[in-house]
Amino acid sequence: MSSGVHLRPLRAGAFVADRYLVEGPLAEGGMGEVFGALDVVLDRRVALKVVRPGGSEEERRRFLREAALTASVRHPNVVQVLDLVFVEAAAVLVLERLEGQTLRARLEHEGALPLDTAWRFLDQLLGALVACHESGVVHRDVKPDNLMVVPARGLEPERLVLLDFGLGKPLRGHTPLTEEGAIVGTPGYLAPEQLLGRAIDARTDVHGFGVTAYEVLTGQRLYEADGMHATMLAVLTALPPSAHGIRPALPAAVDGLLSHALAKEPEDRWADVAALRRAWRTSWPAAS
């Protein structure tokens, strides 16, 4: 690892790039840490994401790609990149500060969401993924932990925001950052082709949507087994139990939509998220 690549641990009261006053930690992920900060120039609160101290050179390259991919997508349901600064040769990604809770926290607190809320959130997620794919980006890590529920404020309604493009990649023309066959991500939310080390495209996010939607609609994790290997086997072989059977209030068409999205072979899913969104809106009574 090169010296000077990683930023010293950030502390409350420290300044980054003479502009961002660190307020304290917000979250910690597998690769990076997120801190709350005040942009003293524009008098607004922001989030600072940095590579975890001691991380590898590959993590730094992945972080820089994450910054570029996130910045390339402009959509109200995708976290917004505000700046990228370098301190001590380390990159600091400046993001919009989102107040609220993750969809994971919401589900753990409430279980299956009310039908109107579930439809609205899932439609917003589909809109975010359409924007990603139109910008040439596949997220590859769609799951409740990477979605933020931002509460209503003034005239702005409650919304769902897609976070963390750390596993994202361009849909075309990229250099792999992990060894062939390496599995990155949470096994229960990965598509079969990710677990098998096969080619990734927009249909991978179709599967990610399906797994997330199943949990939002039923309150149950689709692929929850005892241990990583059992979970991976379930992803590769298990058919999803009927969501309508678990929650009869769901539209009957939901099972067909989810089965299509969760097909084990990519060619058996919707070719793109835009087509899935059209089917979703047509089949859900709340959309009319």
C-alpha positions, -999 to +999 in steps of 0.1 A: +000+000+000+013+034-009+021+058+019-002+089+021-030+072+003-055+072+032-068+101+052-061+102+089-092+093+110-116+123+108-126+139+141-153+163+150-141+198+147-116+191+120-117+208+086-115+191+053-102+211+024-107+243+045-144+241+038-161+211+054-163+212+092-166+176+105-194+171+129-191+134+136-196+098+122-228+089+105-223+054+092-197+027+085-197+002+056-175-026+043-151-002+025-156+033+037-168+056+065-193+084+063-192+116+084-216+144+088-201+178+081-210+215+076-201+232+043-191+265+058-191+282+024-227+274+014-239+269+050-254+235+044-249+201+059-233+174+038-220+139+042-183+130+037-174+095+026-138+083+028-119+051+024-115+033+057-079+039+071-058+008+063-079-001+032-062-016+002-052+001-030-080-018-048-105-002-023-092+032-032-096+025-069-131+012-063-139+043-043-128+066-071-149+047-095-179+049-071-175+086-071-175+089-109-204+065-113-226+082-086-219+116-101-230+104-135-265+097-124-288+127-118-322+117-103-342+127-072-341+091-060-303+087-063-280+102-038-264+134-052-226+140-055-217+175-045-179+175-047-148+154-047-117+167-029-083+153-022-066+156+012-032+140+018-036+122-015-068+107-002-102+112-020-131+125+000-165+122-016-190+150-007-226+138-008-259+154-001-268+149+035-299+127+038-319+128+070-340+097+078-335+060+082-325+031+059-352+010+044-336-019+064-343+000+096-378+008+085-386-028+077-371-041+110-393-016+128-426-021+108-423-053+089-442-053+055-450-018+045-485-005+039-495-012+003-496+024-009-462+031+007-447-001-007-459+007-042-446+043-040-412+033-027-408+004-052-418+026-081-393+052-070-366+025-068-375+015-103-372+051-114-338+053-098-326+022-116-339+034-149-318+065-145-288+045-136-290+023-166-297+053-189-265+068-176-246+036-183-243+024-147-254-009-131-256-007-093-251-044-085-260-040-048-297-032-046-309-041-011-327-024+018-294-014+035-285+008+005-318+026+004-326+057+025-361+067+035-361+105+036-391+119+055-415+145+040-404+181+044-426+210+035-440+204+001-416+175-006-432+141+000-414+112+016-390+095-008-367+066-013-331+073-023-306+048-037-272+049-020-237+033-022-224+027-057-193+009-042-201-022-063-214-003-093-198-007-127-202+008-162-225-012-184-199-011-211-161-010-213-147-013-178-117-029-161-125-054-134-114-044-099-117-077-083-102-111-090-122-133-114-146-155-094-145-133-063-178-127-046-185-092-032-217-081-016-244-096+006-251-132-007-288-131-001-292-101-023-269-110-051-281-124-084-272-160-094-248-147-121-229-127-095-225-158-073-213-178-103-188-151-115-207-146-148-213-115-169-232-087-152-257-063-169-289-044-163-308-076-156-287-080-124-304-050-110-338-064-121-330-093-098-319-070-070-352-051-073-371-084-071-354-095-039-359-061-023-395-058-035-403-093-020-391-081+014-409-048+012-442-065+003-441-095+027-418-084+055-398-115+050-363-120+036-364-141+005-331-159+008-324-163+045-307-195+054-283-208+080-249-197+068-234-182+037-232-214+017-268-223+024-279-188+014-260-190-018-275-224-026-310-209-020-303-180-044-292-205-071-319-230-067-349-220-045-381-207-060-397-178-042-428-186-020-459-168-032-459-133-019-497-132-025-500-163-003-481-146+025-501-114+021-534-119+004-541-082+002-514-079-025-526-078-061-526-113-076-503-102-104-475-095-080-464-132-079-459-132-117-440-099-116-417-111-089-411-145-105-401-129-137-377-105-120-362-133-099-356-158-127-324-177-122-312-171-157-308-134-168-324-141-202-356-151-184-360-117-167-370-084-181-344-072-205-343-038-187-358-020-157-379+003-179-399-027-191-403-040-156-415-005-145-441-005-172-454-039-161-453-029-125-474+002-131-499-017-153-504-045-128-507-025-096-541-010-089-526+018-068-509+032-099-542+040-116 
